[in-house]
């Protein structure tokens, strides 16, 4: 009976020891086992067995992505203060044993890792900004990120990490610089607006001048054509009048009549037309017998001259 009880106690002790050696490692985490303070092995996610009282899980290394936010100040080449707000995304390179050993033993704690990482990022950005002028910084966001990645990738690999992403969320300057930048932008906008208005006015004036010139040209051409047509009409009118007067004079001579009757008829027709179509204009005519005789003689002399030519 005593032997049975002793055996039961040994079984219970063994079960307790075995249960004490069972350890669970969560997904996304790798356990680092040490024996008497020396690295022994790693434990992968799931249920694992260690030697109780001899082996211990000294660290649990997360292989998940981690991020930190940073705010710091840098100085440009022209002595302007620049304030950055950035977010760093990083992770352990892989779950291999050598990588986990680096992560577990390079730094005393997570706090020292974060401090070293953030200071390295800040120093890299400061060294880049120190070579640039204040006016260039806002346009170099992408270049800053690429420069930082190139500079710290190798360093992070030595620590067992790699940089997934670096985002610069905000870049600001001192208020005095911001005010001066606003004034510069406003002055540039005013200058551009004035130039645009000047160009628009120039185009408007040019188009108006071109339109006016075209209108004058068209009017001149129309007037020239009208004058040509009027000349042709007058010439035809005179030709027809001359033909009619010649025929009338020939018939009157054949009938032994005085051709002065034609002149008298022309005179009376002219007086009649003056009266009908004068439209209020004042026309002075010598209505006396002497004046009519004088006018008829002048007309007769013109007709003789035309017939002679």
C-alpha positions in Angstrom: 0.0 0.0 0.0 2.8 2.4 0.8 4.6 1.6 -2.4 1.4 2.4 -4.4 1.1 5.8 -2.7 4.8 6.6 -3.4 4.3 5.6 -7.0 1.3 7.9 -7.3 3.3 10.8 -6.0 6.0 10.2 -8.5 3.5 10.2 -11.3 1.9 13.4 -10.0 5.3 15.1 -9.8 6.2 13.9 -13.4 2.9 15.2 -14.7 3.4 18.5 -12.9 6.9 18.8 -14.4 5.6 18.0 -17.9 2.8 20.5 -17.6 5.3 23.1 -16.4 7.3 22.5 -19.6 4.4 23.0 -21.9 4.5 26.6 -23.4 2.2 28.2 -25.9 3.6 30.7 -28.5 1.0 32.9 -30.1 0.7 33.4 -33.8 3.0 36.2 -35.1 5.4 35.6 -32.3 8.6 33.6 -31.9 9.9 32.5 -28.5 13.6 32.7 -27.6 14.8 29.9 -25.3 17.9 30.3 -23.1 19.6 27.8 -20.8 21.5 29.3 -17.9 21.4 32.7 -19.7 22.8 31.3 -23.0 20.9 31.1 -26.2 19.4 27.6 -26.7 16.8 27.6 -29.5 13.6 29.3 -30.8 10.0 28.2 -30.4 7.5 28.6 -33.2 3.8 29.5 -32.8 1.7 26.7 -31.1 2.3 24.3 -28.2 6.0 23.7 -27.3 7.8 21.7 -24.7 10.8 23.0 -22.7 12.8 21.6 -19.9 11.4 23.1 -16.7 13.7 25.0 -14.3 16.5 24.7 -16.9 15.2 26.3 -20.1 13.3 29.5 -20.0 11.6 31.7 -22.6 13.7 34.8 -22.2 11.9 36.8 -25.0 9.0 36.7 -27.2 9.8 38.4 -30.5 6.9 39.7 -32.6 7.3 39.3 -36.3 4.3 41.5 -37.1 4.5 44.9 -38.6 5.1 47.8 -36.2 4.9 51.5 -36.6 6.1 54.6 -34.7 5.2 58.3 -35.2 8.0 60.9 -35.0 8.1 64.6 -34.7 11.4 66.5 -35.1 13.0 69.6 -36.4 15.7 70.2 -39.0 17.5 73.2 -40.4 17.9 74.0 -44.1 21.0 75.3 -45.8 19.7 78.9 -45.6 19.0 78.6 -41.8 15.2 78.0 -41.9 13.6 75.7 -39.3 11.6 72.8 -40.8 9.2 70.7 -38.7 8.5 67.1 -39.7 5.7 64.7 -38.7 6.4 61.2 -40.0 5.3 57.6 -39.6 7.7 54.7 -39.8 6.5 51.2 -40.6 9.0 48.3 -40.0 9.1 44.6 -39.2 11.4 41.7 -38.4 13.0 40.4 -41.6 11.8 36.8 -41.2 11.4 34.0 -38.7 14.7 32.4 -39.3 16.9 31.5 -36.3 19.8 33.9 -37.1 17.4 36.8 -37.7 15.6 36.1 -34.4 18.9 36.0 -32.5 19.8 39.5 -33.8 16.4 40.9 -32.8 16.5 39.3 -29.4 20.0 40.3 -28.4 21.0 43.5 -30.3 19.2 45.7 -27.8 18.5 45.4 -24.1 14.8 46.3 -24.5 12.2 47.5 -27.0 12.6 51.0 -25.7 16.3 51.2 -26.7 15.4 49.8 -30.2 12.8 52.5 -30.8 15.1 55.2 -29.5 17.9 54.1 -31.8 15.6 53.7 -34.8 13.9 57.1 -34.4 17.2 58.9 -33.8 18.7 57.3 -36.9 15.8 58.4 -39.0 15.9 61.9 -37.7 19.6 62.2 -38.2 19.4 61.0 -41.8 16.6 63.4 -42.6 18.5 66.3 -40.9 21.6 65.6 -43.0 19.6 65.7 -46.2 17.7 68.8 -45.3 20.9 70.6 -44.4 22.0 70.5 -48.0 18.8 72.0 -49.4 17.3 75.5 -49.3 14.0 76.3 -47.6 12.2 76.9 -50.9 13.1 73.3 -52.2 11.9 71.3 -49.2 8.2 71.1 -49.9 8.8 69.7 -53.4 11.3 67.1 -52.1 9.0 64.9 -50.0 9.5 61.8 -52.2 13.3 62.4 -52.5 13.6 62.6 -48.7 11.9 59.2 -48.3 14.0 57.5 -50.9 17.2 59.0 -49.4 16.3 57.7 -45.9 15.5 54.2 -47.2 18.8 54.0 -49.0 20.7 55.2 -45.9 19.2 52.9 -43.2 18.3 49.7 -45.0 21.7 48.1 -44.4 21.7 49.3 -40.8 18.3 47.8 -40.1 19.3 44.5 -41.7 22.2 44.3 -39.2 19.6 44.6 -36.4 17.3 42.0 -38.0 14.7 44.4 -39.3 13.7 46.0 -42.6 11.9 49.2 -43.4 8.5 48.7 -45.0 7.5 52.3 -45.4 8.3 55.8 -44.4 5.6 58.5 -44.7 6.2 62.2 -44.2 2.7 63.4 -43.2 3.5 67.1 -42.6 6.2 69.6 -43.3 5.9 73.0 -41.8 8.0 76.1 -41.2 8.1 78.9 -38.6 5.2 81.3 -38.9 7.4 84.1 -40.2 8.5 82.0 -43.1 4.9 80.8 -43.7 3.8 84.4 -43.9 6.6 85.4 -46.3 5.8 82.3 -48.5 2.1 83.4 -48.6 3.1 86.9 -49.7 5.4 85.5 -52.4 2.6 83.2 -53.7 0.1 86.1 -53.6 2.5 88.4 -55.5 3.2 85.7 -58.1 -0.6 85.2 -58.5 -1.1 89.0 -58.9 1.7 89.2 -61.4 0.2 86.2 -63.4 -3.2 87.8 -63.3 -1.9 91.1 -64.5 0.0 89.4 -67.3 -3.1 87.4 -68.3 -5.3 90.6 -68.3 -2.7 92.4 -70.4 -2.6 89.5 -72.9 -6.4 89.4 -73.0 -6.5 93.2 -73.6 -3.9 93.0 -76.2 -5.7 90.2 -78.0 -9.0 92.1 -77.7 -7.5 95.3 -79.1 -5.7 93.4 -81.9 -8.9 91.6 -82.9 -10.9 94.9 -82.8 -8.2 96.6 -85.0 -8.2 93.7 -87.4 -12.1 93.8 -87.6 -12.1 97.5 -88.1 -9.4 97.2 -90.8 -11.4 94.5 -92.5 -14.5 96.6 -92.3 -12.8 99.6 -93.8 -11.3 97.4 -96.5 -14.7 95.9 -97.3 -16.3 99.3 -97.3 -13.6 100.7 -99.6 -14.0 97.8 -102.0 -17.8 98.2 -101.9 -17.5 102.0 -102.5 -15.1 101.4 -105.4 -17.4 98.9 -107.0 -20.3 101.3 -106.5 -18.4 104.2 -108.0 -17.5 102.0 -110.9 -21.1 101.0 -111.4 -22.3 104.6 -111.0 -19.7 105.7 -113.6 -20.9 103.0 -116.0 -24.5 104.1 -115.4 -23.7 107.7 -116.0 -21.8 106.8 -119.1 -24.7 104.7 -120.4 -27.1 107.5 -119.5 -25.1 110.1 -121.3 -24.8 107.8 -124.3 -28.5 107.2 -124.5 -29.2 110.9 -124.0 -26.8 111.7 -126.8 -28.4 109.2 -129.1 -31.9 110.4 -128.3 -30.9 114.1 -128.8 -29.1 113.2 -132.1 -32.2 111.4 -133.4 -34.5 114.2 -132.3 -32.3 116.8 -134.0 -32.1 114.8 -137.2 -35.9 114.5 -137.4 -36.4 118.2 -136.6 -33.9 119.1 -139.4 -35.8 116.8 -141.8 -39.0 118.5 -140.8 -37.4 122.0 -141.2 -37.9 122.8 -137.5 -35.7 124.8 -135.2 -33.4 122.5 -133.1 -33.5 125.1 -130.3 -36.8 123.6 -129.3 -34.8 120.6 -127.9 -32.7 123.0 -125.8 -35.8 124.7 -124.5 -37.4 121.4 -123.7 -34.2 120.3 -121.8 -34.3 123.6 -119.9 -37.9 123.2 -118.8 -37.4 119.5 -117.8 -34.4 120.5 -115.7 -36.4 123.2 -113.9 -39.2 120.7 -113.4 -36.8 118.1 -111.9 -35.3 120.8 -109.6 -38.7 121.6 -108.3 -39.8 117.9 -107.8 -36.7 116.4 -106.3 -34.9 119.2 -104.7 -36.0 118.0 -101.2 -35.9 121.5 -99.7 -32.5 122.4 -101.1 -32.1 126.0 -102.4 -31.1 126.2 -106.1 -30.7 129.6 -107.7 -31.6 129.8 -111.4 -31.8 132.9 -113.6 -35.4 132.7 -114.8 -35.3 135.8 -117.0 -35.4 135.6 -120.8 -31.8 136.7 -121.0 -30.7 134.1 -118.5 -32.5 131.3 -120.3 -31.0 132.5 -123.6 -27.6 132.6 -122.1 -28.0 129.1 -120.7 -29.3 127.7 -123.9 -26.4 129.1 -125.8 -24.0 127.4 -123.4 -25.7 124.1 -123.8 -25.7 124.5 -127.6 -22.0 125.3 -127.6 -21.3 122.2 -125.5 -23.3 120.0 -127.9 -21.5 121.5 -130.9 -18.2 120.8 -129.2 -19.2 117.2 -128.4 -20.4 116.6 -131.9 -17.3 118.1 -133.4 -15.1 115.8 -131.2 
